[in-house]
Amino acid sequence: MKPWSQAPGERSPKFYSVAEAARMFQTSQMTLYRAIADNQFPAVRIRGRLIIPAIAVERMIEAALGSNSAVDAADFVGEGAA
């Protein structure tokens, strides 16, 4: 689940469930669902299921570490399409 604590040879996931992402960000699933509904958090909808692209999470982490400050998840909505 956490790409930064993988065992050697273990493959990174391409997507996280909302539950997995909520645990990673230490927030509730409902908070994350609301952010997604408000277009404030990147997600992919497949019929009724929402999944979080791992690349979006990785980019958020890199941006926060690179800027040494907080980043807004809404800035990463729509990035994966490019």
Rosetta silent file (secondary structure, phi, psi, omega in degrees, C-alpha in Angstrom):
SEQUENCE: MKPWSQAPGERSPKFYSVAEAARMFQTSQMTLYRAIADNQFPAVRIRGRLIIPAIAVERMIEAALGSNSAVDAADFVGEGAA
SCORE:     score description
SCORE:     0.000 S_00000001
   1 L     0.000  -37.796 -177.810    0.000    0.000    0.000 S_00000001
   2 L  -103.361  109.814 -177.440    2.794    2.469    0.773 S_00000001
   3 H   -61.741  -24.269 -177.720    5.195    2.874   -2.149 S_00000001
   4 H   -83.531   -2.320  178.865    7.823    4.424    0.128 S_00000001
   5 H  -131.937   40.128 -178.409    8.006    1.318    2.340 S_00000001
   6 L   -81.497  152.490  172.096    8.035   -1.485   -0.192 S_00000001
   7 L   -76.661  150.565  178.326    9.984   -4.681    0.061 S_00000001
   8 L   -56.146  135.483  179.588   12.684   -5.114   -2.611 S_00000001
   9 L    83.591   -8.097  179.653   11.192   -6.481   -5.817 S_00000001
  10 L   -79.687  135.160 -178.406    7.636   -5.613   -4.783 S_00000001
  11 L   -85.185  142.292  176.519    5.661   -3.776   -7.477 S_00000001
  12 L   -73.211  143.158  175.603    3.947   -0.489   -6.768 S_00000001
  13 L   -71.483  153.409  176.217    0.178   -0.455   -7.161 S_00000001
  14 L   -86.920  -28.250 -178.023   -1.263    1.619  -10.011 S_00000001
  15 E  -140.954  156.166  173.527   -4.365    2.534   -8.019 S_00000001
  16 E  -119.904  149.074  170.855   -5.581    2.670   -4.424 S_00000001
  17 E   -72.836  164.642  176.955   -9.087    2.133   -3.151 S_00000001
  18 H   -61.205  -39.169  179.238  -10.686    5.066   -1.358 S_00000001
  19 H   -61.921  -43.853  179.285  -10.281    3.134    1.907 S_00000001
  20 H   -64.366  -44.767 -179.766   -6.535    2.626    1.282 S_00000001
  21 H   -65.099  -39.986  178.504   -6.001    6.263    0.331 S_00000001
  22 H   -61.059  -42.210  176.867   -7.981    7.465    3.359 S_00000001
  23 H   -63.451  -42.103  179.913   -5.742    5.371    5.630 S_00000001
  24 H   -60.000  -41.879 -177.983   -2.621    6.734    3.901 S_00000001
  25 L   -90.134    3.497  179.576   -3.774   10.329    4.427 S_00000001
  26 L    50.773   51.994  177.130   -5.115    9.544    7.909 S_00000001
  27 L  -135.748  171.565  179.914   -8.555   10.866    7.105 S_00000001
  28 L   -81.428  156.609  176.142  -11.996    9.307    6.902 S_00000001
  29 H   -61.352  -39.724 -178.817  -13.319    7.684    3.769 S_00000001
  30 H   -62.394  -40.343  177.419  -16.274   10.070    3.835 S_00000001
  31 H   -60.393  -42.979 -179.945  -13.941   13.086    3.847 S_00000001
  32 H   -68.149  -41.884  176.674  -12.139   11.686    0.827 S_00000001
  33 H   -59.764  -41.542  178.785  -15.409   10.875   -0.971 S_00000001
  34 H   -64.161  -43.138  179.019  -16.587   14.461   -0.379 S_00000001
  35 H   -61.887  -40.868  177.997  -13.314   15.886   -1.690 S_00000001
  36 H   -64.406  -45.434 -179.954  -13.623   13.725   -4.813 S_00000001
  37 H   -61.924  -32.596  179.608  -17.262   14.783   -5.311 S_00000001
  38 L   -87.974    9.233 -179.189  -16.219   18.438   -4.981 S_00000001
  39 L    59.076   36.971 -179.526  -13.447   17.919   -7.578 S_00000001
  40 L  -111.268    1.684  179.476  -10.848   18.604   -4.875 S_00000001
  41 L  -149.464  133.809 -176.384   -9.080   15.225   -5.013 S_00000001
  42 L   -71.123  137.036  178.252   -8.066   13.179   -8.086 S_00000001
  43 L  -157.158  161.969  175.076   -9.928    9.928   -8.730 S_00000001
  44 E  -117.590  131.013  178.230  -11.053    7.636  -11.518 S_00000001
  45 E  -104.184  125.035  173.784  -14.669    6.485  -11.641 S_00000001
  46 E  -118.961  103.397 -170.533  -15.397    3.084  -13.149 S_00000001
  47 L    54.914 -114.119 -178.878  -19.162    2.775  -13.118 S_00000001
  48 L   -96.392   -2.177 -174.670  -19.934    3.241   -9.420 S_00000001
  49 E   -98.956  137.591  175.719  -16.446    2.557   -8.079 S_00000001
  50 E  -107.380  136.184  174.134  -13.858    5.237   -7.358 S_00000001
  51 E  -131.867  152.438 -176.308  -10.132    4.519   -7.358 S_00000001
  52 E  -105.527  122.630  177.755   -7.205    6.816   -6.646 S_00000001
  53 E   -65.190  128.361  179.845   -4.297    6.857   -9.125 S_00000001
  54 H   -61.209  -34.205 -179.285   -1.066    6.040   -7.294 S_00000001
  55 H   -62.330  -34.832  177.987    0.817    8.480   -9.538 S_00000001
  56 H   -65.780  -42.183  177.674   -1.328   11.346   -8.195 S_00000001
  57 H   -63.139  -45.302  179.918   -0.452   10.376   -4.619 S_00000001
  58 H   -61.447  -41.617  179.535    3.239   10.112   -5.530 S_00000001
  59 H   -66.222  -36.788  176.790    3.177   13.535   -7.229 S_00000001
  60 H   -62.560  -44.627  179.943    1.520   15.095   -4.177 S_00000001
  61 H   -62.510  -47.561 -179.960    4.233   13.665   -1.935 S_00000001
  62 H   -60.659  -42.255  179.966    7.012   14.821   -4.275 S_00000001
  63 H   -64.780  -42.457  179.507    5.502   18.313   -4.533 S_00000001
  64 H   -64.468  -42.637  179.266    5.149   18.635   -0.757 S_00000001
  65 H   -70.086  -38.822 -178.794    8.725   17.468   -0.201 S_00000001
  66 H   -68.527  -36.134 -179.195   10.080   19.586   -3.058 S_00000001
  67 H   -92.096  -11.139 -178.848    8.387   22.774   -1.908 S_00000001
  68 L    57.922   34.138  179.167    8.880   21.981    1.767 S_00000001
  69 L  -153.382  177.723  179.214    5.308   23.105    2.381 S_00000001
  70 L   -72.705  145.449  174.757    1.716   21.951    2.173 S_00000001
  71 L  -117.669  156.153  179.309    0.218   21.309   -1.252 S_00000001
  72 L   -96.682  121.651 -178.946   -3.431   21.437   -2.257 S_00000001
  73 H   -58.149  -29.811 -179.970   -4.752   18.108   -3.552 S_00000001
  74 H   -61.654  -25.348  178.363   -7.106   20.023   -5.863 S_00000001
  75 H   -67.966  -13.751 -177.358   -4.046   21.145   -7.835 S_00000001
  76 H  -103.601    1.058  177.499   -3.575   17.515   -8.894 S_00000001
  77 L   -72.496  128.539  178.696   -7.095   16.952  -10.239 S_00000001
  78 L    86.962   -6.091 -179.096   -6.949   16.327  -13.979 S_00000001
  79 H   -65.187  -37.190 -174.872   -3.158   15.941  -14.096 S_00000001
  80 H   -65.150  -19.608 -178.049   -3.256   12.284  -15.070 S_00000001
  81 H   -75.609  -19.567 -176.729   -5.012   13.049  -18.343 S_00000001
  82 L   -77.398    0.000    0.000   -2.025   14.951  -19.710 S_00000001
